């Protein structure tokens, strides 16, 4: 039912809308003088404006003007109608072409048979209004589809290639994997890669939606199209061309725009029905006013044309595609990539969101949650932490890193360890500031026969965290408790989802004690503990069997089966690897708040779709009977063809601009 393909590729689609916009504008302004002259020469217009302009050959001049307007102004509609008929999908353009052809044919016949009864001015005005309406509509649609072009513009045309110590400016398209590129402060990063030298802040907001600049240093990944702010970076190219994050994002947006939510199929069926409703309405109107309630052939033809025109399902054809187009680009601007509109459509109905704990609700790294001191100890907990960190500084274990990082965060000066010795899987020891320090688990302490029966730790502490024992000079001095750090935003996310009427479950491989403690802190509705990766799917099925619409939030690779099983699979923290096959929605940032934003986007998108459908169907429901003349016998109200065309065009523009309001939506 659409005049132009809303879901073409971003370059092709944008050029199509732009060229059609120019064509409609050109035809409108060129034909406008002829339309105005036709109106002045029309007997009805002269009668209404109380003047008389009649001369020999006026009907021939009207014929010439009407023919010019019909063919020159009508060509776009005839071409589009031809395409609809060849595809065996007659729609709006077929109706427009039929209406103006019927009016023109009647006028030509009237020129020679009953000169005073032509419809030239009505048909000319009708065509003019169609041209104006479609010109304005193309402008609106072009605005809706322009985001892809904006994404394409993010990539700079050239880059500073480093070769043998020399800098050469080359086209970005010429870069290949392994090339080394210099990015100066204030410049855009040309391609995806990894920093091999330098440190700087990078603005990634235009790609990931992250508002704060991200510090990048050696080893960190960078995304093409983002802006290097305050330091020079040397980058090794890892992805080029179609493999870059920007290209993949654009691909996902195009795929989303070409996918149809279920409501679109309903709208398509309704639009197909309206085509036949329009033909039937026009036919019944003509027969009724020509033969049953005889008002004359001209009156009957005028009403029939108006009924056909006003019933055109153009607004219905645009109601959903314009919304999906804007939704996909709005999501991308916020780091939310929609792979399939059906998934987003289902997201508004979600009743249960399942999070994989590690790295999603938590940081995926150990942090110190408590330091317990032996009452007989003569040192304070920060001193204990500093000594333990000195021993653990040489270890690569995640627990050791957690202790060292906590000491650094507290600004503690970490001394150098001497006579370091590692006990694989148990701990380590060494001399720190002339003190013999042992750091390790309970097994190491037992093996070294270090114990203090008076130093008792509550079971609740041990169950909810990982204890690291610290002995100084062979005496148990204290215990450092570590746990996977809960992200600050996780509690907010849970509260927001609860406010939206959604329950939350957590999947984790932790023991029930640790899992339940985390679940308690986050106010989880359901906690699944000691879940093996292969068993995650069964937990999703369990919730689905209880009648829930389930969304799974997890890693796009490790959680692929459970993402596929869920009604809506949400891959989080994709970064530059946005081509996640198993997910319906891909979140570029590792931020659980984006789950809330994605569901919010789904609900707001659905609201816009419903608004547009109500307007489009309501407009047809009320306008067709009025155009058919139902109010004429009682009230003398008649909807003329040109007003019908104006209403039809206005309704199409209204649904487009209503969809455009989504651009102002804040996802929170």
N, C-alpha and C positions, 0 to 999 in steps of 0.2 A: 504493500500500500504506500510505500515511500517514493517520493519523487526521485531521490538520489540515494545511493547506497550509504547508509550511515556507518556501516561497519567495514569499510574498505581499509586498506593499509593507511597508515597515518599520512604519508606523503601523497599517495594517490587520492585518498579521501579529501584531504585539505585542498589539494589543487582542484578537485572536482567541485567542491562547494564554492571555492573562490571563483572559478571560471563561470559557473552557473550563476553566481551572484552578479558578476559583471554582465553576463548575457541578459539576464532579466532586467537589470537596470538600464542597459542600452536600449532594449526593445521597448521598455516602458516610456522612456523619454522621447524616443524617435516617433513612437505612435501617438503620444499624448496630443500634439497639435491636431492630428487627424481626428482623434476622438473628440476634442473640444469643438472642432468645426462640424463634425457629425451631429453633435448635440445641438448646436445653434441652428442647424438646418432641419432639425426634427420638428414636425408640426406640434407634437405634444409639449416639447420644451418651449416653443414659441407661445403656445397657449398659456402655459403656466407663468411665463415671464412677461406676458402681455405685450408681445411685439409680433410683427408679421414680416417674414423674409421669404418671399416666394418668387420664383422665376422659372422660365422654361428650361427644362433639363435638370431640375433640382434632384429628381429621382435617379437620373444617370450619375450625377455627382455623388449622391449618397451611395450608390452602388459601387462606384470606383473607390471611395473612401472606405466603405465597409469591407470591400474585398481586400484592400491593402492591409487593413487592421487585422482581418481574419487570418490571412496567410502569414504576414510578417510577425504579428503578435502571437499567433496560435502555433507556430512551428514547434516550440519547445514542448507543448502539450501533445501535439500529434506524434512527435518522436517518442515521447515517454509512453503514450498510449499504445503505439506500435510494439514497443518492447514488452508491455504488459500482456498484450494479446498473443504475441509469439511465445511467451513463457506460459501461456494458458493460465494467467493469474490476473484477470481484469480487475482494475482497482480505481483509485482516485483519478488518475490521468485519463483513463478510458471514459469515465463519467464526464470530466471536463470537456474532453474532445467531442463527445457525443452531444453535450448540451450546446456548445457554441456552434457545432456543425448543423444541428437541428435548427437553431435560431437563424443562422446565416442562410441556410437553404430556404427556410420559410420567407426570409426577407427578399431573396433573389426572385422567388416565385411571385411575391407580392409586387415587386417592382414592375412586372409586366402584366399582372392579372388584376390587382387592386392596389394601386400605388400609395394610397393613403394609409395602408395597414401594415407597413414594414416594421421590423424590429431592429433596424440598423443601430440606432443610438443605444438601445439596451444591450445588444451583443457587443458593440464596441466598448461600452463602459464596462461590461462584464469582463472582457479580455484585459482591459486596462487594469482593473482591480486585481485580477488574477496575477498579472505581471508584478504589480506593486506588492501584493501579499507574499508572493514567492521570493521576491527580492529581499524583503524584510526578513522573511523566514530563513533564507540562506545566510543572511548576516548573523542571525541568532545561532543557527546551527554551526556556522564556522567558528563562532566564539566558543561553542561547547566542545568542539573537537580540536581546538588550538593547542591544548596542553602537550600533545605529542611533539609538535613542532618545537615547543619551548624546551622539551627534554633534549631533542636533537641538537639544539643550539648550545647546550651546556658543554659539549666537547669542543675544545679550542682547535682551530684549523692547523696549527703548527706546534712543534715541540723542539726543545733544545737537546739534541742527541749528543751524547758524550762518546767520543771514539779516540783512543790513543792520546788522551789528555786534551783533545781539541773539542770545541763546542760548535756544532753545525745545526742550523735551523732547517728542519725537514717537515714535510706534511705529516700530520698525525696518522693518516692512512698508510704511510710508508713504514711505520714502526712494526717490529716483529718481536716475538718473545725472546727475552734475554737481553734486548737492548737496554742501555742505561741512559736515563733521561734526567736532566737537571730542571727542577721547578723552582723558580725564584719567588720571593715573597710577593703576594698579591696576584699570582698567576693561577690559572686553572690547571689542575692535574690532567694530562691528556689521555691517559689510559689506566687500566687497573694494574697494580703492581705492588711491590714491597719496598719499604724504605731500606736502603743499604748504607746511607750516610746522612747525617743531619738530624735535627729535631725541630718540630714546628707544631703550631696549632692549625687544624684543618676544619673548615666549615663544610659539614656534610648535610646541612639542612635541606638543600635542594634535591637530595637523592634519598636520604633515609628519614627525613623529618626531624632529626635530632637538632634541637635549637642551640645547644651549647657546642662551642668548638671542641674538637677532640685532639688531644695531644698525640702526635705521631713521632715515633723514634725508630731506631734501627730494628728491623724485624717485623714492624707493624705493616698491615695491609692498607692500601689506599685505593680509593675509587675514582675512576676517571670522571671528570666533570665537576668534582668538588674543588673548593678554593683553598690554596695554601696561603696562610695569613702572615706569619711573622718570621719565618726562618727559611733558609734554603734547604731543599731536600733532593737527594739523589735517589732515583727510583729505578728498580729493575722491572722491566715490563713482564707481566705474567699472563695478561689476556689482551687480545686486540679484536677489532672488528665486531662481528656478531657475538663473540664470546664475552664481551665486557658487560658489566652490571647494567649500564645504561641501556645497551642494546637488548639485554634480556628483559629489563623492565618494560621497555617499549613493546617487545614481543608479547609479554604477558598482558599488557593493557589492550593490545589489538585483539588478542584471543578472548579477553573478557568482553570486549565490545561486540565481538562476533557471536558470543554465546548468548543464548536466550533463556531468561528465567521462565518458569512455568506460566506466569501471568502474561508473558509476551505471546505465547501460543494461544491463550484465551483471547487476547486482543486481536490477533491475526484472524482467528475464526470469526470474531464479531465483525471485523472489517470486511471480510468476505461476504458475510450475510448482508451487511449494509449496502454493498454494491447492488445486490438484487433488490433490496428494499428501495433504493433510489430509483431504479428503473421502473419498478412496480408503482411507486409513488408518482412518478412523472406521468406514466401511462394512465393511471386512474384519474389523476388531476385533469389531464387533457380530455379524456372521455367525458368526465363529469361536467366540466365547464363548457365543453363544446356541444354536447348532446343532451345531457340530463338536466342541467341548469344552464341553458344556453345563454352565454354571455358573449359569444362571438369567437371566431377562430383565433384572432390575435390575443384576446384575453386568455383563452385556453392554452395557447402556445407559451405565453408569458409565464403563466402559473406552472406549467409543466417544466419549463427550463429552470425556474426558480427552485422547484421541488427537487429536481435532479442535482442541481448545484449545491444546495444547502445540505443534502444528504451525503455528500462526498465524505468518506471516512478518513480524511487526511489527518485530522487531529488525533484520531484513534491510532493511526499508523505511526505517529510521532510520539505518542504518550509515553511509551516505555523506552524505546531506543535512546531518546535524548537523556533520560534519567540514567540509564546504564552507562552511557558515554561519559557523563560528568562524574558519576560515582567512581568509575575505574580510575579516572585521572585524579580525583580528589583523594582517593585512597593512596595512590602512588605518591602524592605530595606529602602524605603523612607516614610514609614507609610501610603502607599496607597494600600489598599486591594481591589483586583478586584474579584467580585463575579461571574461575567459572562462576557466572552470575547465579547459577542454581545453588551453589554452595552459600553464597552471600544471602540469597533469598531464604534459605533454611535457617541461617544464623539468627534471624530475628525470633525464631521459635525455640532457641536453645533453652533447655531447662537444667542441664548439668554441664559444667565445664570441668574437665579432668586435666590437671597439670602434672607433668613429670617434675618431681621435686628438684633434683640436682641441676643447678645451672639455670633454672627457670624461676622458681620461688626463692631459691637460695643462690648464693654466689658461686657455688660449686668449689669453694675453697675453705679450708679450715681457718677459724679465727678463735682467739682466746675469749671464753665466756666467763671464766672465773679463775681466781688463783687462791687456793686454800693453804694456809700456813700451819705448820705444827706449832702448837702453843709454846713449846719449849725452844722454838727457834728465836734467835737473836737478830735476825735480819728481816727487813720488810719485803712485801710481795714484789715490789718493783725491782729490788735488788736480786731477788730470786729469778725473776723474769729475765733480767739482764745477763745473769750468769748462764742460764739455760740457753739463751739465744746465742751466746758466744760459742757454746759447744755445738749447737744445731746449725750454725752458720755454714758448716762444711757439708751438710746433708742436703740431698735433693728431694727428700720425702715431703709429701704435702703437709704432714703434721709439723715437721721441722720448719717448713717455710711459714706456716701460720704463726709459730712462736716468734720467729725472727721478725716477721712483718709487724706483729703487735708491738714488739719492743721498739721498732723504728717509728711506728705511729705515735708512740708515747714519748719520743724524743730521747730515748735512752742511748747512751754511748756504749756500743758493743766492743768489748775488749778482744784481744787476740788470744786464741786458745793454743796451749802448748801440749805436747805429748798426746795428741788426739788419737783416739782409738774407737773404731766403729764396731758395734755388735749387730750385724745384719738382722733385720726383722725385729730387733729388740730395743736398740738405742745406741748411745755413744758416751764417751767419757773424755776428760781432758783437764789440764791445769789452767784455771782462769784466775788472774789476780792472786796468785799464790794459794789458791784453794782448789782442792780436788773435787771436781763436779761430775756427777753421773746423772744422765738424763735418759729415761726409757720407760718401758711398760712394766707391769707388775711381774712379768716373767723374768726380766733382767734383774729386778730387785731381789727376787727370790734366789736366782742363780748366784747373785753376789752376796746373799745372806744379809740384805739390808731390810730391816723391818722395825716397826715401832708399834707395839700393841695398843699404846695409848692414843695413837693418831688414827681415829676412825672417821671414815667418810660415809655420809648418808647414801644408802642405796639409790635414792632418787637422783642424786648427782651423778653417780657412776652410770646409771642406765640412760640418762638423757644426754650424756656427753662422752667424749673420749679422754680418759685421764692419762697424763704424762707425769711420772714421778721424778722428783728432783732430790738427789742426795748430795750433801756437802760434807766432805771429809768423812764419808761412810755413815752419815746419819741422815735419815729421812727427814728432809726439811720442809717440803711442801709439795703440792700437787697442782699442776696446771691443767685446767679442763678446757677442752676444745670441742667445737661443733661446727658443722657446715653453717656458715653465716646466712641468716635470713635477710633477704634484700629489703631495704627500707620501704620500697613501694609495694611490696607484696601484701601487707596488711591493708593498705589503701585499695588495692585491686580487689581483694576478697570482700571488703565492705561495699565497694561500688557494685560488684556483681550481685551481692545480696540485695542491695537497694533496687536492682533491676529485676529481682524475683528469681534469680538463678542460684542454684546450689553448686558447691565446689567440692571436688574430690582431689586427693593427692596420691600419686603413685610413687613408691620409693622402694629401694632394696634394703633400706635400713631395718633394724630390729624393731619390733612393735613398740618398745619403750621409747626409743629415739624418735620414731615416726609419730607416735601419739603426742609426744612433747612438742614437736614441731607443729603438728596439727592443732594442738591446743593453743599455741601462741598465735597461730594464724586464723583461729576460729573456723576450721574446716568442718564441713558437714560429714564427709566420709574420708577415712584414711585407709589406704591399701598398703600394708607393710610387707617386707620381704618378698617383693614381687620380682621375679626374674624377667628379663627382657622379653622372653618368648611368651610369658603369661600375661603381659599387658593387654593383649587383644581380648583375653577372656574377661578381664575386669570391665572393659568397654562393653562387651556383649552383655555382661551381668546387669549393668545399668540400663542398657537398651531394652532388655527383657522386662524390666520393671516399668516400661512405658515412657522412658525419658528420651528427649532429643539431646544427643550427646555431642559435645565438641571436645576434641583431644588437642592439647597444646604440648608440643614437644619438639625434639630435634628431628629435622627432615630426613635424616639418614637412619639413626639408631631406632627411632620410633615409627618408621615407615609403615609397618603392618597395622599398628593401632591408629595411626592417622587415617589410613585407608578405611578401617573398620568403622570409625566414628561417622556420624551424620555429617559433621563438618571437621575436616582436618586442618589444624592451624600450625604451620611450621614457624618456630620462633628463632630469632637470631641468625637468619640466613646470611646476612652480610652481603658479600659479593656473589655468593652461590644461590641465586634466587630461583634457579630452574629446579624446583623441588617437585618431583612427579607425584608424590603421594599426598600432597596437600591441596586443599581448595583455596586457602588463603595463606599467603607467605608474609611474615613480618620480618623486615630487614633488620630491625634493632632487637637486641636481646632484652626487651622491656615488656614485662607482663601487662603493663598499663595499656599497651597497644591491643591486647585482647579485648579490653573494655571498649576501646575506640572502634575496633572492627565490628563488634556487636552493635554499638551505637550507630555506626555507618549503615549497617544492615537495616536497622529499624527506621532510620530517617529516609533511607532510599525507598523502603516499602511505603512509607507515608506519602512521599512524592508520587510514586507510581499510582497509588490509590487516588490521590487528588486529581491527577491527570486523567485517569480512567473515568472518574465520576464526572469531570468536566466534559470530556469528549463524548461519553455516552449520553449524559444529560442534555448536552447541546443538541445532539441529533434527535433525541426523544421529543424535545419541545419545538425545535426549529422546523422539522419536516412537516408536521400538521399545519403550522402557521403558513409555511411556504405553499402548501397545497391549497390554501384558501379557506381553511376551516373557520376563520374569524370573519371572513368577508361578508357572508349573508347577514350576520347580526350586528357587526361593528364597523363594517366597511374597511377593515384592516387587511392590507395585502402586502406581502413581502416581494418586492420586485427582484428580478434576476441580479442586478448589480448590487443590491443590498444583501442578497443571499450570498453572492461571491465575497462581499466584504466580511460578512459574518463568518463564512467558512474560513477565510484567510486569517481573520482575527482569532478564531478558536485555535488554529494551528500555532499562531504566534504566542498565544497565551500559554499553551502547554510547554512550549520551548522555553519561554521566559520563567515559567514556574520551576522548570527543571534547573535553570541557571541559578536560581536562588540557593541551590545546594552548595554552590561555590562558597557562599558566605558561612556555611555551617561549620561550627567548631566541634570537633570530635573530642568528647571528654566523658 
